Amino acid sequence: MKSSLSSLAVLTLLTLVGGEASAQANFSALINGYTAASEPAWDATSTDIFIANNRVSGADTETYSWSPALSGRILGGHSGDVLVVTVKQGRQDHGSARCSVSSRCDQQSMLTQGRGSMCSGQRGDFGGLPPFVSIYCRMDDIQIQQAGNFEMELAYEDANSGETTIVGTLQLSLGQVARMTNRQERRHSAQYVLLPRDMVGSSWIEYSSGAFGYTSYQSEDGSWREFDHFVTTPQIHFYALNGNPSRPGDAALRCRVDGEVIRLNQSYVRVGRTDGQQQEDWRTPDGEEVTREKFGWNHYTVSVPWRMLIRFNEREARNQSSQGFVPGGDDRTFDMTANPGAYECNLVVEGEAIRTFRFNVSEATVERHPEQLAEQSLPMVFGRFFIETEIPDSSSFDQIFDQRAARATGFMGRPWTDAISDMTSTFPRSSRVQAPPAVPGARNSRGARRGRRR
């Protein structure tokens, strides 16, 4: 294992003989694995659910209901198709919403333009990868006046054949927070907050904002060869249940490859907040003192000064000259391609260890975890790879941690397989705080206001 920094440009043009065949074969196998699925599938890493609190009109006291909004991606979908979203609690159906999918995207555009880019046109699919469609679905007509556990069924409807496929089932956990409505009388109403308790183990690494190109070179036998390449800066994604909406402070990512420490330029490690939603608990529990505390969830990304060069389509060169430019690979950037092996990275924020991530890198790519390859697959768009997560026994970073929920499922309700039993067995005990405190005087109705179907 090489632990020194190296230039990707030098790697590309000068050291291209060793490992060519295996790298090419590994990447081809990876592409084939992503094209195997023929049915539409919900991308587990794209799920975002937001909760709107709605003032109930005509109520004698200040009363609220909640409505969900869902965004995500569906692999293999088509423009003009429909996603039918139904919210249930046990046998009770709280209503459905029909939402049209947006433009069809090819995965090459997403790889080169970044996670936040919208569909920007057809460029053809990279290596035969299936395209995907995006969805944003507001369900304003579904209004529910209770907390608890709910199920969101996702049914994909083909506009041409009329066939419907269940592409996913998400589990929602709703808690209540207090909203002070009369300080003098100490009256409070209940509002709602989403607490996705199983997302703390739902981490992945993804190819981010890469660049395609090709490089030609003269091999040792004197023949001229060339290959296509994709250069990317992989980012780590993880979740936490806390009420802090701001970006974390100083961070470091301390990594070992096959047990050996690697040198990363820590001044370029950044932890950012990608998404999240918090609701403030505002109450007067005793006396006149007002307490405020936020509850909710956050989706974080870890930007790391490392790069990966993925080679594919090795062939005879069209021009007998060395050419090709590979971005990155300077003294600030660690070369993952030249350092395959088992990665173990400890994330430290403001001096406190908050996560350990584990994944494997081959000569061609980050390797897909067995959890992605299981019979009940974990669908992800190309370039995203599930990674194992370890959480310290005590962490002030996590406001709420539910061991039972985190061990049972991930990605909002998907049961874990035995492939990650070692990971889930390390999860610490549940935190003392499991939910916001009970709202004074509020009732958690067993009934609900049923929204209109549309």
C-alpha positions as CSV (number, residue, x, y, z in Angstrom):
1,M,0.0,0.0,0.0
2,K,1.4,3.4,-1.0
3,S,0.8,6.0,1.6
4,S,2.6,9.0,-0.1
5,L,0.9,11.7,-2.1
6,S,1.2,11.3,-5.8
7,S,0.2,13.2,-8.9
8,L,-2.7,11.7,-10.9
9,A,-1.2,13.2,-14.1
10,V,2.0,11.3,-13.5
11,L,0.1,8.2,-12.6
12,T,-1.9,8.5,-15.8
13,L,1.0,9.1,-18.3
14,L,3.9,7.3,-16.7
15,T,2.7,4.3,-14.7
16,L,0.0,2.7,-16.8
17,V,1.3,-0.8,-17.3
18,G,0.6,-2.5,-13.9
19,G,-3.0,-3.4,-13.1
20,E,-4.5,-2.3,-16.4
21,A,-6.4,-5.4,-17.1
22,S,-7.8,-5.8,-13.6
23,A,-8.8,-2.2,-13.4
24,Q,-10.6,-2.4,-16.7
25,A,-12.4,-5.6,-15.7
26,N,-13.4,-4.3,-12.3
27,F,-15.0,-1.2,-13.8
28,S,-16.8,-3.1,-16.5
29,A,-18.2,-5.4,-13.9
30,L,-19.4,-2.4,-11.9
31,I,-21.2,-0.9,-14.9
32,N,-22.9,-4.3,-15.7
33,G,-24.1,-4.5,-12.1
34,Y,-25.9,-1.2,-12.4
35,T,-27.6,-2.1,-15.7
36,A,-29.0,-5.4,-14.4
37,A,-32.2,-3.9,-12.9
38,S,-35.1,-3.7,-15.3
39,E,-37.9,-2.5,-13.0
40,P,-38.1,1.0,-11.7
41,A,-36.4,1.4,-8.3
42,W,-36.3,4.1,-5.6
43,D,-32.8,5.5,-5.0
44,A,-32.3,5.0,-1.3
45,T,-29.8,7.8,-1.1
46,S,-32.1,10.5,-2.6
47,T,-34.9,10.4,0.0
48,D,-35.8,13.8,1.5
49,I,-39.0,14.2,3.5
50,F,-40.0,17.6,5.0
51,I,-42.9,18.2,7.4
52,A,-45.2,21.3,7.2
53,N,-47.1,22.3,10.3
54,N,-50.6,23.7,9.4
55,R,-52.8,25.8,11.6
56,V,-56.2,24.0,11.8
57,S,-58.9,26.6,11.0
58,G,-62.0,26.7,13.1
59,A,-60.4,25.1,16.2
60,D,-61.3,26.5,19.6
61,T,-57.6,26.4,20.6
62,E,-54.4,26.8,18.5
63,T,-54.2,23.4,16.9
64,Y,-51.9,22.1,14.2
65,S,-51.8,19.2,11.7
66,W,-48.9,18.0,9.6
67,S,-48.5,17.4,5.9
68,P,-45.5,15.7,4.2
69,A,-43.5,16.6,1.2
70,L,-41.2,14.0,-0.6
71,S,-38.4,14.4,-3.0
72,G,-36.1,11.8,-4.5
73,R,-35.1,9.9,-7.6
74,I,-36.4,6.8,-9.4
75,L,-34.0,4.6,-11.4
76,G,-35.3,3.6,-14.8
77,G,-38.3,5.9,-14.9
78,H,-39.7,8.0,-17.8
79,S,-41.0,11.5,-18.2
80,G,-44.7,11.8,-17.9
81,D,-45.1,8.8,-15.5
82,V,-46.7,9.2,-12.1
83,L,-45.7,8.4,-8.5
84,V,-48.6,7.7,-6.2
85,V,-47.7,8.3,-2.6
86,T,-50.0,6.9,0.2
87,V,-49.6,7.6,3.9
88,K,-50.8,4.9,6.3
89,Q,-50.8,4.1,9.9
90,G,-51.5,0.5,10.5
91,R,-54.8,-0.2,8.7
92,Q,-55.7,3.5,8.6
93,D,-55.2,5.2,5.2
94,H,-54.6,8.9,5.6
95,G,-54.8,9.7,1.9
96,S,-52.8,9.7,-1.3
97,A,-51.2,12.1,-3.7
98,R,-50.5,11.7,-7.4
99,C,-47.3,13.5,-8.5
100,S,-45.8,13.7,-12.0
101,V,-42.1,12.9,-12.4
102,S,-39.8,15.6,-13.8
103,S,-37.5,15.4,-16.8
104,R,-35.5,12.3,-17.4
105,C,-31.8,12.6,-16.5
106,D,-28.8,10.6,-17.6
107,Q,-26.3,9.7,-14.9
108,Q,-23.3,11.1,-16.8
109,S,-24.8,14.6,-16.4
110,M,-25.2,14.1,-12.6
111,L,-21.7,12.8,-12.2
112,T,-20.1,15.8,-14.0
113,Q,-22.5,18.6,-12.7
114,G,-22.8,17.5,-9.1
115,R,-25.4,16.4,-6.7
116,G,-27.4,19.5,-6.7
117,S,-27.8,19.8,-10.5
118,M,-31.1,19.5,-12.1
119,C,-31.8,17.5,-15.3
120,S,-30.1,19.6,-18.0
121,G,-30.6,17.6,-21.2
122,Q,-29.9,14.3,-22.8
123,R,-26.2,13.4,-23.3
124,G,-26.6,9.7,-23.7
125,D,-26.0,7.2,-20.9
126,F,-22.5,6.6,-19.5
127,G,-21.6,3.0,-20.2
128,G,-25.3,2.0,-20.7
129,L,-26.3,3.1,-17.2
130,P,-30.1,3.4,-16.7
131,P,-31.4,7.0,-16.6
132,F,-33.4,8.3,-13.7
133,V,-36.3,10.7,-13.1
134,S,-36.7,13.1,-10.2
135,I,-39.8,13.7,-8.1
136,Y,-41.0,16.4,-5.8
137,C,-44.3,15.7,-4.2
138,R,-46.2,18.0,-1.9
139,M,-49.1,16.4,-0.1
140,D,-50.9,19.4,1.3
141,D,-54.3,17.7,1.3
142,I,-53.0,15.0,3.7
143,Q,-53.4,16.6,7.2
144,I,-52.8,14.5,10.2
145,Q,-53.2,15.5,13.9
146,Q,-51.2,12.9,15.7
147,A,-47.6,11.8,16.3
148,G,-46.4,8.2,16.0
149,N,-45.1,5.8,13.3
150,F,-46.4,6.0,9.8
151,E,-45.8,4.3,6.5
152,M,-45.4,6.0,3.1
153,E,-46.0,3.6,0.2
154,L,-44.5,4.6,-3.2
155,A,-46.2,3.2,-6.3
156,Y,-44.8,4.0,-9.7
157,E,-47.4,4.2,-12.5
158,D,-46.2,3.8,-16.1
159,A,-48.1,6.3,-18.2
160,N,-48.1,4.1,-21.3
161,S,-48.8,0.6,-20.0
162,G,-50.8,1.6,-17.0
163,E,-48.8,-0.8,-14.9
164,T,-48.1,0.0,-11.3
165,T,-44.9,-1.0,-9.4
166,I,-44.2,-0.6,-5.7
167,V,-40.8,1.1,-5.8
168,G,-40.4,1.7,-2.1
169,T,-42.0,1.8,1.4
170,L,-40.7,4.5,3.8
171,Q,-41.2,4.5,7.5
172,L,-41.8,7.9,9.2
173,S,-41.5,8.6,12.9
174,L,-43.2,11.9,14.0
175,G,-42.7,13.5,17.4
176,Q,-44.4,16.5,19.0
177,V,-42.8,19.7,20.2
178,A,-44.4,22.4,22.3
179,R,-45.4,25.8,21.0
180,M,-46.2,28.3,23.7
181,T,-49.5,30.1,22.9
182,N,-50.1,31.9,26.2
183,R,-47.2,32.5,28.5
184,Q,-49.3,34.0,31.3
185,E,-51.6,30.9,31.4
186,R,-48.8,28.5,30.5
187,R,-50.8,27.2,27.6
188,H,-49.1,25.2,24.8
189,S,-50.1,23.6,21.6
190,A,-48.4,20.7,19.9
191,Q,-46.5,20.9,16.6
192,Y,-44.8,18.0,14.8
193,V,-41.2,17.1,13.9
194,L,-39.8,14.2,11.8
195,L,-37.4,12.0,13.6
196,P,-35.8,9.5,11.2
197,R,-34.3,7.4,13.9
198,D,-32.8,4.7,11.6
199,M,-30.8,7.1,9.4
200,V,-27.8,7.4,11.7
201,G,-26.4,4.2,10.1
202,S,-27.3,5.2,6.5
203,S,-24.1,6.6,5.2
204,W,-22.5,6.5,1.7
205,I,-19.6,7.8,-0.3
206,E,-20.3,9.3,-3.7
207,Y,-18.4,10.5,-6.8
208,S,-18.8,14.2,-6.8
209,S,-18.5,16.7,-9.6
210,G,-16.1,14.7,-11.7
211,A,-14.7,15.2,-15.2
212,F,-14.5,12.9,-18.2
213,G,-11.7,12.8,-20.7
214,Y,-9.2,10.5,-22.4
215,T,-5.5,9.9,-22.2
216,S,-3.1,8.4,-24.8
217,Y,0.4,7.0,-24.0
218,Q,3.1,4.8,-25.4
219,S,3.3,1.4,-23.7
220,E,6.5,-0.5,-22.9
221,D,6.2,-2.6,-26.1
222,G,6.2,0.6,-28.1
223,S,2.6,0.5,-29.1
224,W,0.3,3.5,-28.6
225,R,-2.7,3.0,-26.4
226,E,-5.4,5.2,-25.0
227,F,-8.3,5.0,-22.5
228,D,-11.2,7.0,-21.3
229,H,-11.1,8.3,-17.7
230,F,-13.3,9.8,-15.1
231,V,-11.7,11.8,-12.3
232,T,-13.7,12.5,-9.2
233,T,-13.4,13.8,-5.6
234,P,-15.5,11.4,-3.5
235,Q,-17.6,12.9,-0.7
236,I,-18.9,11.1,2.4
237,H,-22.6,11.5,3.4
238,F,-24.0,10.8,6.9
239,Y,-27.0,11.7,9.1
240,A,-27.5,12.7,12.7
241,L,-30.6,13.5,14.8
242,N,-29.8,16.9,16.4
243,G,-31.4,20.4,16.4
244,N,-28.3,22.3,15.2
245,P,-29.0,23.8,11.8
246,S,-25.6,25.3,11.3
247,R,-22.5,23.8,9.7
248,P,-20.2,22.0,12.2
249,G,-17.0,23.7,13.2
250,D,-13.4,22.5,12.8
251,A,-13.1,19.0,11.4
252,A,-10.5,16.4,10.7
253,L,-10.7,13.0,8.9
254,R,-8.1,10.6,10.2
255,C,-7.8,7.6,7.9
256,R,-5.9,4.3,7.7
257,V,-5.6,2.1,4.6
258,D,-5.0,-1.6,5.5
259,G,-4.0,-0.4,8.9
260,E,-1.5,2.2,7.8
261,V,-2.0,5.9,8.5
262,I,-2.3,8.0,5.3
263,R,-1.6,11.7,5.1
264,L,-4.5,14.0,4.2
265,N,-4.2,17.8,4.1
266,Q,-6.6,18.4,7.1
267,S,-6.9,22.1,6.3
268,Y,-9.0,21.1,3.3
269,V,-11.4,18.8,5.2
270,R,-14.9,20.3,5.5
271,V,-18.1,19.1,7.0
272,G,-21.1,20.8,5.5
273,R,-24.9,20.5,6.1
274,T,-26.7,19.4,2.9
275,D,-30.3,19.1,4.1
276,G,-32.2,19.0,7.4
277,Q,-35.3,20.2,9.3
278,Q,-35.7,21.4,12.8
279,Q,-38.6,22.4,14.9
280,E,-38.3,24.5,18.1
281,D,-39.7,23.3,21.4
282,W,-40.8,26.5,23.2
283,R,-42.3,26.2,26.6
284,T,-42.6,27.4,30.2
285,P,-42.4,24.2,32.2
286,D,-42.1,25.8,35.7
287,G,-42.4,29.4,36.8
288,E,-41.9,32.1,34.3
289,E,-38.7,30.9,32.7
290,V,-39.0,30.1,29.0
291,T,-37.0,27.2,27.6
292,R,-36.2,26.8,23.9
293,E,-34.6,23.7,22.3
294,K,-34.6,22.5,18.7
295,F,-35.2,18.9,17.6
296,G,-34.8,17.4,14.1
297,W,-32.4,15.8,11.7
298,N,-29.5,16.8,9.5
299,H,-27.8,15.4,6.4
300,Y,-24.1,16.2,6.4
301,T,-21.3,15.9,3.8
302,V,-17.6,15.5,4.4
303,S,-15.4,17.0,1.6
304,V,-12.0,15.4,1.6
305,P,-8.8,16.3,-0.3
306,W,-8.5,13.1,-2.2
307,R,-9.1,12.1,-5.8
308,M,-9.9,9.0,-7.8
309,L,-9.0,8.2,-11.4
310,I,-11.3,5.6,-13.0
311,R,-10.1,4.2,-16.3
312,F,-12.2,2.4,-18.8
313,N,-12.5,1.5,-22.5
314,E,-8.8,0.7,-23.0
315,R,-8.0,0.7,-26.8
316,E,-5.5,1.3,-29.6
317,A,-4.7,5.0,-29.7
318,R,-6.0,7.2,-32.5
319,N,-3.0,9.5,-32.4
320,Q,0.6,8.5,-31.7
321,S,1.3,11.2,-29.1
322,S,1.1,11.6,-25.4
323,Q,-1.9,13.7,-24.5
324,G,-4.6,14.1,-21.9
325,F,-5.1,16.2,-18.9
326,V,-6.2,14.8,-15.5
327,P,-7.2,17.5,-13.0
328,G,-6.0,17.3,-9.4
329,G,-3.2,15.2,-8.1
330,D,-1.2,18.1,-6.7
331,D,0.5,18.2,-3.3
332,R,-2.8,18.9,-1.5
333,T,-4.6,15.8,-2.9
334,F,-4.3,12.2,-1.8
335,D,-4.4,9.6,-4.7
336,M,-7.0,6.9,-3.8
337,T,-6.4,5.0,-7.1
338,A,-2.8,4.4,-6.2
339,N,-3.7,3.3,-2.7
340,P,-6.3,0.5,-2.9
341,G,-7.3,-1.3,0.2
342,A,-9.6,-1.2,3.3
343,Y,-10.2,2.3,4.4
344,E,-11.1,3.2,8.0
345,C,-11.7,6.9,8.6
346,N,-12.4,8.6,11.9
347,L,-14.3,11.9,11.7
348,V,-13.4,14.4,14.5
349,V,-15.5,17.6,14.9
350,E,-14.3,20.3,17.3
351,G,-12.0,17.7,19.0
352,E,-14.7,15.1,19.4
353,A,-14.8,11.8,17.5
354,I,-18.3,11.5,16.1
355,R,-18.2,8.8,13.4
356,T,-16.0,6.0,12.0
357,F,-16.5,5.1,8.3
358,R,-15.3,1.9,6.6
359,F,-15.2,1.1,2.9
360,N,-13.0,-0.7,0.4
361,V,-11.2,0.8,-2.7
362,S,-10.0,-1.4,-5.6
363,E,-7.8,-0.4,-8.5
364,A,-10.8,0.8,-10.4
365,T,-13.4,2.2,-8.0
366,V,-14.8,2.3,-4.6
367,E,-16.2,-1.2,-4.1
368,R,-19.9,-1.8,-3.6
369,H,-20.7,-3.2,-0.2
370,P,-22.5,-6.6,0.0
371,E,-25.5,-4.7,1.4
372,Q,-25.9,-3.1,-2.0
373,L,-25.6,-6.5,-3.7
374,A,-28.0,-8.4,-1.4
375,E,-31.1,-10.1,-2.7
376,Q,-33.3,-7.3,-1.3
377,S,-31.0,-4.8,-3.0
378,L,-30.2,-1.3,-1.8
379,P,-30.8,0.8,-5.0
380,M,-28.5,3.8,-5.6
381,V,-27.6,5.8,-8.7
382,F,-24.2,5.0,-10.1
383,G,-21.3,6.5,-8.2
384,R,-22.8,6.1,-4.7
385,F,-21.6,3.3,-2.4
386,F,-22.9,2.3,0.9
387,I,-20.3,2.5,3.7
388,E,-20.3,1.1,7.2
389,T,-20.7,3.6,10.1
390,E,-19.6,3.2,13.7
391,I,-20.9,5.7,16.3
392,P,-19.1,6.4,19.6
393,D,-20.7,5.3,22.9
394,S,-21.1,8.9,24.0
395,S,-21.3,11.8,21.5
396,S,-22.6,15.3,22.2
397,F,-23.1,15.6,18.4
398,D,-26.1,13.2,18.5
399,Q,-29.0,14.7,20.4
400,I,-31.2,11.5,19.9
401,F,-29.9,8.0,19.3
402,D,-32.3,5.0,19.2
403,Q,-30.3,1.7,19.2
404,R,-33.2,-0.5,18.5
405,A,-34.3,1.5,15.4
406,A,-30.7,1.9,14.1
407,R,-30.1,-1.9,14.4
408,A,-33.3,-2.9,12.7
409,T,-33.5,-0.7,9.6
410,G,-31.8,2.0,7.6
411,F,-32.7,4.5,4.9
412,M,-36.1,5.2,6.5
413,G,-37.4,1.7,7.0
414,R,-35.4,-0.7,4.9
415,P,-34.5,-3.8,6.9
416,W,-30.8,-4.5,7.2
417,T,-29.4,-7.8,6.0
418,D,-26.9,-10.0,7.7
419,A,-24.2,-8.4,5.6
420,I,-23.8,-5.6,8.1
421,S,-24.5,-7.5,11.4
422,D,-21.0,-6.5,12.5
423,M,-21.8,-2.9,12.0
424,T,-25.1,-2.8,13.8
425,S,-23.7,-4.8,16.7
426,T,-21.4,-2.0,17.5
427,F,-24.1,0.7,17.9
428,P,-24.1,2.1,21.4
429,R,-26.9,2.2,23.9
430,S,-29.8,4.6,23.2
431,S,-29.3,8.1,24.4
432,R,-31.1,9.4,27.4
433,V,-33.2,11.7,25.2
434,Q,-35.5,9.6,22.9
435,A,-38.0,12.3,21.9
436,P,-39.0,15.8,22.8
437,P,-40.6,16.1,26.3
438,A,-44.4,15.6,26.4
439,V,-46.3,18.8,25.5
440,P,-48.1,20.2,28.5
441,G,-51.9,19.8,28.1
442,A,-51.7,18.5,24.6
443,R,-53.5,15.5,23.5
444,N,-52.0,12.9,21.1
445,S,-55.2,12.0,19.3
446,R,-55.7,8.5,18.1
447,G,-57.8,9.9,15.3
448,A,-56.7,12.1,12.5
449,R,-58.1,14.5,10.1
450,R,-58.3,12.7,6.8
451,G,-57.2,14.7,3.7
452,R,-58.9,14.6,0.3
453,R,-57.6,12.2,-2.2
454,R,-56.3,13.7,-5.4
